[in-house]
Structure formats: structure tokens, C-alpha cells
Amino acid sequence: MIKLAQPHDRLFTALMSTPETAGALLREYMPKEIVAVLTPEDPELVQGSFINEELRPYYSDRMFRAKTLSGRSVYFYTLMEHKSYLDRKVGQQLHRGISRFIEQKEQENPEWTLLPAIVPFVLYHGAQEWTIPNEFLALVDADEALRPWLMNFSFIVANLGPIPDNRLARNARLKAGLMALKYGTRDPKTQNEALWAIVAALEEAPELLVPVMLYLLTTFQDLDESDVREIVIRVCPQETTEMISVFARNIVEQHKNEWRQEGFESGEQRGKLEERIEMLIDLLQERFGSVPDWVRSRLAEADLNTLKGWSKKIFGAEKIEQIFQ
């Protein structure tokens, strides 16, 4: 049974399931200095996820192994953020994922002498502007004089929002998938305006019809069965009208319950959580000024009842720490 409550992960998985598309993502979004040392072969997907189970509704990760011209291996750790608001601790999530992968490699080869080369890469498709520094050290509270001796790494960020649709990708399959992901987090008006541009991109990659259609059904709020039928007609014009009607009906009917129960209920629950988090952040800023990152982390991990309890403590607390005791 498809978990429609995590539509971003499901589409990203389908999109990255072919080495050709993964290779296109790396070649089109990696810095030219990195691309220049890679061989022409497409990368290999490393099985498994390196994210904590409780964080998987908020992130997806994929590890790819490529070859360099010198004959070495290089790994690309790709993290996709699902949240509708920015999490400044994305560098910490990258660090955790990379550390887990290194631990796995150490267990596979106890006699190791050199660690694998891993390039961290963030794919961001949220509506909020990306403002997070792309280095781990931005999370560390330290005097400037200490920085040269502290652990640090930089990560590459692909922020889909500001990129014009016609420049998202040259690869047809990658373009169709990234366009869907880009607008899956937008408001209904923006989604409606972009829908048929996404369909036009999908016409060039019809093999993505089902995963993209299911993604649109779970993220585009105004999509209905007539839209599904029209999309199928445009993407698969060779099919007969009867087959198109059956296909459209099956997509809607077979996944309507999961979509509504898992997608809507879980989506509604996440929506309530995010609304409550945003409200609490506003109240905390009004009451105490800046909101520390540790507070944002606690908010992101809390359930709705906990958030409600914290909100009742705000105006009676003299210090922000008292709210979260």
C-alpha cells in the first residue's frame, strides 16, 4: 500500500529510480568543478536511508555512488526537505546521515585505511525563501578565533523556487519530476497556474505519468477527476477514450480513500502542527525577541497537545527556558 501521507518522498523515489535521471540531477546541479572529475557513467543508487525514522515525514535521503576519472569512488548524499518552513538544522541532518553511512562502511570493512569521499547535497522545494548558510559551522556557537579548528563542511543547495521552469533541467524526466515537486508546496492559485505547464513537461516523459499523477492528487488541492482525464489524454494520446476513462477513474477511485484518509488527515494534522508552530514562533518572538535554534528544534519535534501546553505558558514565563522545562 502506497503511503500517500509522504507524497514528496514517493515521487522523489520514483524520479531517482533510474541511474540516468540521478546522473542528470548530479550533472545539472553539481558545481562544474565536481562534474569535471566524474566519468560519463551514470551513478549507482546505494540502497537504504540514513535518516532517523521519526524524521522521515520531513526529509527524504538518497545516496549515490559515482566514479571519478582517477578511478576513485565518490558518494553524493542527497537530502530533500519536505517541510513548508525552513529548518536551520539541515546541516545537522546531513552530518547525521553522513556519519551513519560512514559507520556502515566501517562495519563492512573493519580494516579500512581511508574514509569514502561524500558530497552533501540538499534539494529544497519549499515555498519559503532559502536563507540558511550552506555550511555546518553555521550551527556552532563559537568565537571567531576557534573556527579554523572546528569541524566543518559545506553543502550544495538546489533551491527549486527561484529557478525558472524552463531551466529546471535539460533531462525531460528530471524536468517533469522537479516541476511537480516545485509546485507541490505552493498555494492553490499558483498550482492551478502551473498545472498545464507541468503536464506539457510530462508529455516529454510519459513514463512518469502514474507517480506524477498520484503526487498531484495528493498535493494539488483543486485537482479532480476531469483534470486527471484531461491530463491522461494529453500525455497518452494514443490510448482510446474508453481506456483513458477507465485509467482516470481507477487512479482516482483506487487511491481516493488512501489519499483522503492518509493524505488529507495526515496532511491536515501536519498543517495544524505547522500552523501552531508558526503561531508559537511569532508569540515567542513578540515575548522574548529572537527564538533560539534549540527552541525551533523542540517545536518541530513536538505533537499538537505539547504545542498547546507550551503556548499556555508563554505569557507567564520570565525566560524562554521556563516554557520548555
VOGU-3710 file (C-alpha; in Angstrom, 3 decimals, decimal comma):
1> miklaqphdr> 0,000/0,000/0,000  1,394/3,384/-1,024  1,895/5,800/1,858  0,278/8,877/0,393  0,956/10,804/3,590  4,533/11,192/2,278  3,926/12,143/-1,361  7,179/14,106/-1,749  9,267/11,095/-0,786  7,237/8,804/-3,050
11> lftalmstpe> 7,718/10,981/-6,138  11,388/11,615/-5,374  11,924/7,851/-5,063  10,237/7,213/-8,414  12,182/10,033/-10,018  15,565/8,813/-8,768  14,855/5,146/-9,527  16,755/5,260/-12,816  20,529/5,894/-12,961  20,027/8,178/-15,983
21> tagallreym> 17,807/10,595/-14,039  20,071/10,519/-10,979  23,024/11,219/-13,261  21,184/14,150/-14,825  20,460/15,581/-11,364  24,134/15,429/-10,413  25,473/16,735/-13,711  22,986/19,622/-13,859  23,098/20,689/-10,199  26,637/19,917/-9,049
31> pkeivavltp> 29,338/22,618/-9,362  31,260/22,351/-12,618  34,465/21,550/-10,714  32,850/18,360/-9,387  31,248/17,393/-12,690  34,618/17,788/-14,418  36,172/14,915/-12,421  33,301/12,454/-12,894  33,257/9,709/-15,503  30,388/9,742/-18,061
41> edpelvqgsf> 28,752/6,675/-16,480  25,538/7,220/-14,549  25,741/6,872/-10,750  24,659/3,812/-8,792  21,955/4,089/-6,124  23,105/2,927/-2,689  20,228/1,121/-1,004  18,939/2,318/2,345  18,112/5,504/4,207  20,255/7,209/6,825
51> ineelrpyys> 17,562/9,369/8,439  16,016/8,672/11,830  12,588/7,055/11,473  10,814/9,936/13,234  12,255/12,473/10,774  11,189/10,705/7,577  7,927/12,658/7,262  10,132/15,757/6,973  13,095/14,528/4,907  13,988/12,071/2,169
61> drmfraktls> 17,548/10,972/1,503  19,305/9,083/-1,262  22,945/8,074/-1,554  24,529/7,732/-4,995  27,927/6,272/-5,865  29,792/7,649/-8,876  33,250/7,148/-10,310  35,920/9,791/-10,837  38,375/9,941/-13,712  41,120/8,858/-11,318
71> grsvyfytlm> 39,285/5,585/-10,653  38,100/6,503/-7,160  34,547/6,377/-5,835  32,669/9,468/-4,700  29,316/9,386/-2,906  26,615/12,029/-3,189  24,348/12,238/-0,154  21,122/13,904/-1,292  18,694/15,249/1,296  15,279/16,570/0,262
81> ehksyldrkv> 13,402/18,669/2,802  9,599/18,289/2,926  8,751/20,987/5,451  6,800/24,061/4,439  9,037/26,115/6,727  12,826/26,264/6,868  14,709/24,119/9,357  18,018/25,755/10,179  19,356/22,411/11,388  19,578/20,884/7,933
91> gqqlhrgisr> 23,377/20,805/8,344  22,943/18,615/11,411  20,700/16,207/9,466  23,369/15,961/6,769  26,006/15,291/9,406  23,908/12,512/10,953  23,253/10,869/7,605  26,888/11,020/6,533  28,045/9,675/9,909  25,632/6,752/9,704
101> fieqkeqenp> 26,829/5,890/6,216  30,481/6,023/7,312  29,687/3,749/10,268  28,085/1,297/7,848  31,167/1,332/5,605  33,422/0,794/8,639  31,403/-2,270/9,643  31,633/-3,638/6,104  35,393/-3,098/6,052  36,937/-3,167/9,560
111> ewtllpaivp> 40,415/-2,889/8,029  39,715/0,448/6,348  42,526/2,956/5,982  40,739/5,823/4,202  37,158/7,039/4,527  34,877/7,434/1,481  34,506/10,841/-0,168  30,951/12,116/0,408  29,473/15,267/-1,156  26,390/16,581/0,723
121> fvlyhgaqew> 23,578/17,953/-1,430  20,242/19,498/-0,386  17,234/19,599/-2,725  14,783/22,225/-1,465  11,329/22,724/-2,971  9,575/24,720/-0,253  7,740/27,965/-0,894  9,683/29,898/1,756  12,878/31,624/0,619  16,051/29,679/1,386
131> tipneflalv> 18,167/31,755/3,808  20,236/29,089/5,595  24,063/29,237/5,331  25,350/26,212/3,425  27,923/25,111/5,982  27,760/23,017/9,137  29,748/25,540/11,205  26,849/27,999/10,987  25,173/25,846/13,659  28,094/26,107/16,084
141> dadealrpwl> 28,214/28,771/18,797  31,928/29,590/18,919  34,326/32,528/18,991  35,704/33,524/15,628  39,242/32,615/16,702  38,170/28,999/17,209  36,557/28,475/13,819  39,685/27,266/11,931  39,986/24,351/14,389  36,365/23,290/14,472
151> mnfsfivanl> 34,747/20,586/12,369  33,039/21,988/9,292  31,767/21,032/5,856  29,918/22,864/3,109  26,892/21,505/1,310  25,374/22,212/-2,081  21,822/23,576/-2,184  19,469/23,255/-5,151  16,605/25,638/-4,379  13,932/24,962/-6,994
161> gpipdnrlar> 11,790/28,009/-6,167  13,748/30,803/-7,891  14,704/28,673/-10,918  12,529/29,383/-13,997  10,565/26,322/-15,054  12,284/26,113/-18,439  15,677/25,953/-16,707  14,899/23,346/-14,047  16,504/20,576/-16,102  17,530/19,631/-19,613
171> narlkaglma> 16,687/15,978/-18,993  12,963/15,522/-19,771  12,275/13,046/-16,968  14,083/15,164/-14,390  12,335/18,340/-15,547  8,846/16,833/-15,237  9,546/15,498/-11,762  11,189/18,676/-10,460  8,372/20,839/-11,806  5,816/18,729/-9,934
181> lkygtrdpkt> 7,893/18,895/-6,742  8,386/22,646/-7,100  4,660/23,388/-7,179  3,599/20,655/-4,764  4,291/23,027/-1,862  2,655/26,133/-3,356  -0,740/27,731/-2,789  -3,743/26,554/-4,888  -3,728/29,606/-7,155  -0,072/29,116/-8,070
191> qnealwaiva> -0,644/25,398/-8,540  -3,548/25,974/-10,921  -1,464/28,408/-12,961  1,397/25,902/-13,239  -0,614/22,701/-13,791  -0,646/22,602/-17,576  3,000/23,602/-17,822  3,744/20,549/-15,677  1,577/18,433/-17,976  3,468/19,779/-21,009
201> aleeapellv> 6,731/18,673/-19,375  5,147/15,308/-18,565  4,297/14,801/-22,242  8,066/14,527/-22,822  8,368/11,867/-20,090  5,085/9,869/-20,207  6,617/7,010/-18,192  6,260/9,270/-15,130  2,502/9,653/-15,619  1,371/7,488/-12,692
211> pvmlyllttf> 3,825/8,711/-9,988  3,370/12,352/-11,010  -0,407/11,955/-11,192  -0,558/10,472/-7,703  1,677/13,268/-6,445  -0,559/15,930/-7,982  -3,637/14,269/-6,495  -2,132/14,454/-3,011  -0,620/17,948/-3,207  -2,710/19,977/-5,693
221> qdldesdvre> -5,815/20,915/-3,736  -8,143/21,669/-6,669  -7,380/18,655/-8,884  -10,391/16,478/-9,727  -11,272/13,507/-11,943  -11,942/15,657/-15,027  -8,435/17,112/-14,697  -6,992/13,615/-14,404  -8,815/12,545/-17,561  -7,601/15,598/-19,482
231> ivirvcpqet> -4,031/15,023/-18,328  -4,136/11,393/-19,451  -5,484/12,448/-22,852  -2,613/14,881/-23,325  0,156/12,631/-22,018  -1,092/9,386/-23,636  -2,968/10,494/-26,786  -2,561/7,044/-28,360  -4,997/5,487/-25,904  -8,688/5,120/-26,746
241> temisvfarn> -11,278/7,240/-24,966  -12,603/4,221/-23,095  -9,166/3,232/-21,844  -8,463/6,800/-20,783  -11,716/6,992/-18,862  -11,021/3,700/-17,100  -7,464/4,737/-16,294  -8,530/8,094/-14,884  -11,328/6,547/-12,847  -9,039/3,844/-11,476
251> iveqhknewr> -6,423/6,331/-10,359  -8,999/8,390/-8,504  -11,047/5,524/-7,063  -8,200/3,186/-6,094  -6,361/5,903/-4,225  -9,208/8,159/-3,092  -9,534/6,543/0,324  -5,783/6,449/0,972  -5,476/9,993/-0,369  -8,261/11,316/1,820
261> qegfesgeqr> -7,553/9,259/4,919  -3,758/9,318/4,879  -3,053/12,302/2,681  -5,774/14,624/3,906  -5,922/13,536/7,535  -2,160/13,341/7,945  -1,767/16,431/5,815  -4,377/18,217/7,878  -2,648/17,106/11,065  0,733/18,310/9,773
271> gkleerieml> -0,924/21,521/8,644  -2,289/22,106/12,140  1,118/21,356/13,624  2,861/23,761/11,287  0,275/26,481/11,886  0,663/26,037/15,641  4,468/26,106/15,333  4,390/29,297/13,277  1,990/30,883/15,763  4,216/29,916/18,696
281> idllqerfgs> 7,307/31,290/16,964  5,507/34,606/16,413  4,425/34,721/20,059  7,891/33,797/21,302  9,475/36,481/19,152  6,987/39,026/20,452  7,628/37,975/24,060  11,369/37,256/24,094  12,822/38,649/20,865  14,856/36,086/18,931
291> vpdwvrsrla> 13,956/32,381/19,024  16,991/30,096/19,537  17,573/27,159/17,225  17,148/24,668/20,084  13,637/26,028/20,629  12,782/25,672/16,927  14,032/22,086/17,100  11,818/21,315/20,111  8,836/22,834/18,313  9,465/20,805/15,161
301> eadlntlkgw> 9,558/17,530/17,118  6,506/18,159/19,354  2,961/16,890/18,908  -0,119/19,118/18,865  -1,008/18,657/22,552  2,524/19,528/23,636  2,470/22,657/21,491  -0,839/23,691/23,029  0,605/23,205/26,503  3,640/25,337/25,713
311> skkifgaeki> 1,503/28,118/24,245  -0,320/28,459/27,593  2,971/29,097/29,392  4,303/31,874/27,177  2,946/34,956/28,926  3,598/33,622/32,421  7,259/32,805/31,768  10,039/35,254/32,514  12,579/33,298/30,469  12,067/31,241/27,327
321> eqifq> 13,680/28,214/29,011  10,863/28,062/31,578  8,320/27,228/28,866  10,104/24,038/27,825  11,058/22,653/31,244
//
